[in-house]
Amino acid sequence: MATRALLSALLLAALGSAAACDFSASSFDPGSDKADDFGSCADSADCGTREIEVLFTNPFCDECQSDEKAVLLERSPIIARLVQLIEAAGSEIDISQFTFSRKEIEEALLAAHARGVRIRIAMDSGQDNPGTAATRLRDAGIDLRFVKGKSISADRAGLLHTKFMIVDKTTLVSGSNNWSSTGTSINNENTMVIKGREQDELIGGFACHFETIWDGRVDDAAACSGQNVFFTPGGGAKTMIRDSIRGAHTSIDVLMHHFTFPDLAKELAKAQERGVEVRLVVNEADRGEVAGSDFRRLLEAGGQIHFKRVNEDAFQLMHNKLAIIDGRMLINGSGNWSGTGFFNNYENYVRYFEPDVVRQFEDMYDRVWSWSVSADGLDGQLSAAQEQARETQAFFGNLHAHFSAHELDHKLDDGKDQRVDADGNLIDVDGAEGVADAATLAFAYAQDNAGLDFMALSPHTTDDSASDPAD
């Protein structure tokens, strides 16, 4: 049934029909209010059959400077992989991008065009300016259209903000980053390279999505959605995220460039209240976006919010838009959790269940979390490293400790069964049975009074004589 709907959808798109592609034949019901679970890899016919390669920018600098940006651009794995895929294209490339400035990618597209590859590029209308990479590619003869999202008012429209490339109908490139100098270097970004069948739910869905963009059929964009891939403008993506949060059991980790949709903030707060551990990272500049009552409710329930410090003068951003739920599902894509993202922009929101993919995003999340600061850290003008230093006690040197330890008639260490009370007085404590118990008591004492997390303790007075001299 799903395959038949998919093939019909592609045929309609190819014919330029006013009807949108239909990927709705699936077991996911966006209006079900389902809260018991959010599915698994086994629920998707394509999960496990596709190859997914994950790329991150992973800047080694926190608030990056120009010299560090130059190094990261030179080493960019995303630029190198995009150029490689374009150079390997055999017949056709379809691209949707919000911004585009990298010369290496531009030159690779021009070379592909020169050797006869059919290229179509949809760019946000904001790039329709002299001197941009988009206008240069158009002037060189590449088929390129400038596109707007859904109309908001007489003089304002949503954006073409979805970012992806399809090569030869079987390779999809999607993720958070634009093809800009910051998006491929100092920003925190991700790119996913997905290889599979032309009928794969993700590849086929994005192909359908491109046709609605290319034809200017903004109201048909959401109809390309399926069980695990959702396109906007339209409400299905928002509902999928809501239901996925409601299905969480243990943890929700969110990285979000912009988070202004209060209904989803409320869902995170409710999840924390039922015992799900919620963590959220946003940009420092967007602190005001997470200051409302729903976010306060999240914090009061025990949720945590961190802020990524960046070099705003260099236009650096934490630009990911993703959530990891229970360590087994990833929601990733181009769209922020905002009203504009859901209802005005061309965007994509995709669910992944492949364990290796989720694990790589978990590792990346932990790095970003450790490189971000709390609200108190922001107020204290601390960097992530400085805040970590304040929360960590490290002791170096040769720590010499004695504790009371004996075995039968033999004293193994010459400490005493005493400790110092709050007033500085020595008081007797119950003796421990054996060396292990004595060492445990000694460590607990050091931990309580000095904050030590680690001690190396071993008895170091030995005497085989029948008795020891007085202490």
C-alpha positions in Angstrom: 0.0 0.0 0.0 2.8 2.4 1.0 4.8 1.5 -2.1 1.8 2.1 -4.4 1.1 5.5 -2.8 4.8 6.4 -3.2 5.0 5.5 -6.9 1.7 7.3 -7.6 3.1 10.4 -5.8 6.2 10.5 -7.9 4.3 10.1 -11.1 2.0 13.0 -10.1 5.0 15.2 -9.3 6.7 14.3 -12.6 3.5 15.3 -14.5 3.4 18.6 -12.7 0.0 17.9 -11.3 -1.6 20.3 -8.8 -2.0 17.5 -6.4 1.0 16.9 -4.1 2.8 13.7 -3.6 1.1 11.3 -1.1 3.4 9.6 1.4 0.7 9.5 4.0 0.0 5.7 3.8 1.7 4.6 7.0 0.9 3.5 10.5 1.7 6.8 12.1 -1.3 8.8 12.9 -0.4 12.5 13.7 -3.8 13.1 15.4 -3.7 10.0 17.6 -2.5 11.7 20.8 -0.5 8.5 21.2 1.7 8.7 24.3 2.8 5.1 25.0 5.6 4.8 22.5 7.1 6.5 19.4 8.0 3.5 17.3 11.3 1.8 16.4 13.5 0.8 13.5 11.4 -2.4 13.1 8.3 -0.2 12.2 9.9 1.1 9.0 10.5 -1.0 6.0 13.5 1.0 5.0 15.2 1.2 8.3 18.2 -1.1 8.2 18.3 -1.2 4.4 19.8 2.2 3.9 23.4 3.4 4.4 23.7 6.5 6.6 27.0 8.5 7.0 27.0 11.2 9.7 29.3 14.2 9.5 29.7 16.9 12.1 31.6 20.2 12.0 32.8 19.7 15.6 34.7 23.0 16.0 37.6 22.6 18.4 37.2 26.2 19.5 34.4 27.5 21.8 34.2 31.1 20.8 36.0 30.7 17.5 38.4 33.3 16.0 39.2 34.0 12.3 42.4 32.0 12.3 40.6 29.0 13.8 37.8 29.4 11.2 40.4 29.3 8.4 41.8 26.0 9.8 38.3 24.4 10.2 37.4 25.4 6.6 40.5 23.9 5.2 39.7 20.6 7.1 35.9 20.7 6.7 34.7 17.1 6.2 31.3 18.4 5.0 32.8 20.5 2.1 35.0 17.6 1.1 32.1 15.1 1.1 29.8 17.4 -0.8 32.4 18.0 -3.5 33.0 14.3 -3.7 29.3 13.5 -4.2 28.9 16.2 -6.8 32.0 15.0 -8.7 30.6 11.4 -8.7 27.2 12.4 -10.0 26.2 10.5 -13.2 23.1 12.1 -14.5 21.2 14.5 -12.1 21.4 16.6 -9.0 18.6 18.5 -7.2 19.5 21.0 -4.5 17.5 23.1 -2.0 19.5 25.6 0.1 18.9 28.7 2.2 22.3 30.3 1.8 25.3 29.3 -0.3 28.8 30.8 -0.5 31.5 28.1 -0.5 33.5 28.4 -3.7 34.6 24.7 -3.7 31.0 23.5 -4.0 30.2 26.2 -6.6 33.2 25.0 -8.7 32.2 21.4 -8.4 28.7 22.2 -9.6 30.0 24.1 -12.6 32.2 21.2 -13.5 29.3 18.8 -13.2 27.2 21.0 -15.4 29.9 21.2 -18.0 30.1 17.4 -18.3 26.3 17.2 -18.9 24.9 16.5 -15.4 21.3 17.9 -15.2 21.3 20.3 -12.2 18.3 22.0 -10.6 18.9 24.4 -7.7 16.1 26.0 -5.5 17.4 28.9 -3.4 15.7 31.1 -0.9 14.7 34.4 -2.5 17.0 36.3 -0.2 19.9 35.1 -2.3 18.6 36.9 -5.4 21.3 39.5 -5.2 24.2 40.4 -7.5 27.5 38.6 -6.7 26.0 35.7 -4.8 27.0 32.1 -5.7 23.4 31.5 -6.7 23.3 34.2 -9.3 26.7 33.2 -10.6 25.5 29.6 -11.1 22.3 30.9 -12.7 24.2 33.1 -15.1 26.5 30.2 -16.0 23.4 28.3 -17.3 22.5 26.1 -14.4 18.7 25.8 -13.9 18.1 27.8 -10.7 15.0 29.3 -9.2 14.6 31.7 -6.2 11.7 30.5 -4.0 9.7 31.9 -1.1 7.8 30.1 1.6 4.1 30.5 2.5 2.8 34.1 2.5 2.6 35.7 6.0 1.4 39.1 4.9 1.1 41.3 1.8 4.9 42.0 2.0 6.3 39.1 3.9 6.6 35.4 3.3 8.2 32.3 4.9 11.6 31.0 3.8 13.0 28.3 1.7 14.9 27.0 4.7 15.0 23.2 4.0 18.5 22.1 3.1 19.2 19.0 1.1 20.7 17.5 -2.1 19.6 14.4 -4.1 22.2 12.8 -6.4 21.1 10.4 -9.1 17.8 9.6 -7.2 19.5 7.3 -4.7 21.7 9.5 -2.5 20.2 12.1 -0.1 22.2 14.7 1.7 20.3 16.5 4.5 20.9 18.1 7.9 21.2 21.4 9.7 23.9 23.3 7.8 23.8 25.8 5.0 26.6 25.8 2.5 28.2 28.9 4.0 31.6 29.6 5.5 30.3 29.4 9.1 27.9 26.5 8.4 30.8 24.3 7.3 33.3 25.3 9.9 32.8 27.1 13.2 29.0 26.5 13.7 27.8 23.3 15.5 26.2 21.5 12.6 25.4 18.1 11.2 25.1 16.6 7.7 23.8 13.1 6.9 24.5 11.2 3.7 21.8 8.6 3.1 22.1 6.0 0.3 19.2 3.7 -0.5 16.5 2.8 -3.0 14.8 5.4 -5.0 11.6 4.3 -3.3 13.1 4.7 0.2 10.7 6.7 2.4 13.3 9.4 3.0 14.8 9.6 -0.5 11.4 9.4 -2.1 9.9 11.9 0.3 12.6 14.5 -0.3 12.2 14.0 -4.0 8.5 14.7 -3.7 9.4 17.7 -1.5 11.7 19.1 -4.1 9.1 19.0 -6.8 6.6 21.0 -4.7 9.4 23.6 -4.1 10.4 23.7 -7.8 6.8 24.1 -8.9 6.0 26.7 -6.2 3.2 24.5 -4.7 3.8 25.5 -1.1 0.4 24.3 0.1 1.3 20.8 -1.1 4.6 20.5 0.7 3.3 18.7 3.8 1.5 16.0 1.7 5.0 14.6 0.9 5.3 13.5 4.6 5.4 9.9 5.6 5.8 7.8 8.7 9.2 9.2 9.7 9.8 12.2 7.4 7.7 15.4 7.7 7.7 18.5 5.6 6.3 22.0 6.1 4.4 24.3 5.9 1.9 22.1 7.7 1.1 20.8 11.2 2.3 17.2 10.9 5.9 17.8 12.0 4.8 19.6 15.1 2.4 16.8 16.0 5.1 14.2 15.4 7.5 16.0 17.8 4.7 16.3 20.4 3.8 12.6 20.2 7.5 11.6 20.3 8.0 13.7 23.5 4.9 12.1 25.0 6.3 8.6 24.2 9.6 9.3 26.0 10.4 7.1 29.1 13.9 8.0 30.3 15.5 11.0 28.6 15.1 13.8 26.1 18.1 15.8 24.9 17.4 18.8 22.7 19.7 21.1 20.7 17.8 24.0 19.2 18.8 27.1 17.3 15.5 28.8 17.9 12.8 27.4 20.3 9.8 29.7 20.4 6.9 27.2 20.2 5.3 27.2 23.7 3.3 24.0 23.2 6.5 21.9 22.8 8.1 23.6 25.8 5.1 22.6 27.8 5.4 19.0 26.6 9.1 19.0 27.8 8.0 20.3 31.2 5.3 17.6 31.5 7.9 14.9 30.5 10.2 16.1 33.2 7.4 16.1 35.7 6.7 12.4 35.0 10.4 11.5 35.6 12.0 11.9 32.1 15.3 13.7 32.3 15.2 16.7 30.0 18.2 18.7 28.9 18.1 21.6 26.4 20.9 23.7 24.8 20.2 27.0 23.0 22.4 29.8 21.9 23.4 32.4 24.5 21.8 35.2 22.4 18.5 33.3 22.5 18.2 33.2 26.3 15.1 35.3 26.1 13.4 32.7 24.1 13.5 30.2 27.0 12.5 32.6 29.7 8.7 32.0 29.6 6.4 30.2 32.0 6.7 26.8 30.3 10.5 26.9 30.5 10.3 28.0 34.1 8.0 25.0 34.7 10.6 22.7 33.1 13.4 24.1 35.4 11.2 23.8 38.5 10.6 20.2 37.7 14.3 19.5 37.5 15.0 20.0 33.8 18.3 21.6 32.8 18.9 24.4 30.3 22.4 25.3 29.0 23.5 28.1 26.7 26.2 27.8 24.0 28.6 30.7 24.0 29.8 31.7 20.5 31.6 34.5 18.8 28.6 36.6 17.6 30.9 39.0 15.7 31.9 36.1 13.5 28.3 35.0 13.0 29.0 31.7 14.8 26.0 29.7 16.0 25.0 26.4 17.6 22.8 25.7 14.6 21.6 22.1 15.2 17.8 21.5 15.4 17.5 18.0 16.9 16.2 15.9 19.8 17.4 12.5 21.1 14.8 10.5 22.9 15.5 7.6 25.3 18.8 7.1 23.5 17.1 5.3 20.7 15.4 7.9 18.5 16.7 11.0 16.8 14.6 13.9 15.4 16.8 15.9 13.1 16.4 18.4 10.2 16.4 21.9 9.0 13.5 23.3 11.0 13.5 25.2 14.3 10.8 24.5 16.8 8.9 27.7 16.0 5.6 28.7 14.5 7.4 30.0 11.4 9.2 26.8 11.0 6.1 24.7 11.2 3.6 26.9 9.3 5.4 29.3 7.0 8.8 27.9 5.9 9.8 25.0 3.7 11.4 22.7 6.3 12.1 19.1 7.0 11.9 17.1 10.2 13.1 13.4 10.1 13.0 10.6 12.7 15.9 8.1 12.7 16.0 4.8 14.7 19.3 3.4 13.4 21.3 2.6 16.7 24.7 3.6 15.2 23.2 7.0 14.0 21.6 7.8 17.3 24.8 6.8 19.2 26.9 9.3 17.1 24.5 12.1 17.9 24.5 11.2 21.6 28.3 11.5 21.6 28.1 14.9 19.8 25.4 16.1 22.2 27.6 15.3 25.2 30.4 17.4 23.7 28.1 20.3 23.1 26.6 20.0 26.6 30.1 20.1 28.2 31.0 23.1 26.0 27.9 25.1 27.1 27.1 26.9 30.4 24.3 27.3 32.9 22.3 30.5 33.5 24.5 31.1 36.5 27.6 30.7 34.3 26.2 33.2 31.9 25.5 35.7 34.7 29.0 35.2 35.9 30.5 35.8 32.4 32.1 32.3 32.6 33.3 30.3 29.7 32.3 26.6 29.6 35.9 25.7 30.7 35.8 28.2 33.6 32.4 26.9 34.8 33.7 23.3 34.7 36.7 24.3 36.6 34.6 25.7 39.4 32.5 22.5 39.6 35.6 20.2 39.6 38.1 19.7 42.4 41.4 18.3 41.4 44.2 17.4 43.8 47.7 16.8 42.6 50.7 15.5 44.5 51.6 12.8 47.0 48.7 12.3 49.4 49.8 10.7 52.6 47.1 9.1 54.8 47.0 6.8 57.7 44.1 4.7 58.9 43.6 2.2 61.6 44.1 -1.3 60.2 45.1 -4.6 61.8 44.8 -8.2 61.1 44.7 -10.6 64.0 47.6 -9.6 66.2 49.4 -7.7 63.5 49.1 -3.9 63.1 49.1 -3.0 59.4 48.9 0.8 59.7 49.4 3.0 62.7 46.3 5.2 62.4 43.8 5.5 65.2 40.0 4.9 65.4 39.4 8.6 65.7 38.3 11.5 63.6 38.0 15.3 64.0 34.6 16.7 64.7 33.1 20.1 63.5 34.8 21.9 66.4 38.2 20.4 65.7 38.2 17.9 68.5 39.3 14.2 68.2 36.4 11.8 68.8 36.4 8.0 68.9 34.7 6.1 66.1 33.6 2.5 65.9 36.4 0.3 64.8 36.2 -1.5 61.5 36.5 -5.2 60.9 39.5 -5.8 58.6 41.5 -3.6 56.3 38.8 -3.1 53.7 36.3 -1.7 56.2 38.9 0.6 57.7 39.9 1.9 54.3 36.3 2.5 53.4 35.8 4.5 56.6 38.9 6.5 55.9 37.8 7.3 52.4 34.3 8.3 53.5 35.9 10.7 56.0 38.1 12.3 53.3 35.2 12.5 50.9 32.9 14.2 53.5 35.5 16.7 54.8 37.6 17.4 51.7 35.4 16.7 48.8 37.7 14.0 47.4 36.4 11.8 44.7 39.4 9.4 44.6 42.0 8.2 47.1 44.6 5.5 46.8 44.7 3.9 50.3 46.9 1.0 51.4 48.3 0.1 54.8 52.0 0.9 54.8 53.3 -0.2 58.2 54.0 -3.9 58.4 55.7 -5.8 61.3 55.8 -9.5 61.7 56.6 -9.2 65.4 54.2 -10.4 68.0 53.6 -6.8 69.2 54.1 -3.2 68.2 55.4 -0.4 70.2 52.9 2.1 71.6 51.6 4.7 69.1 
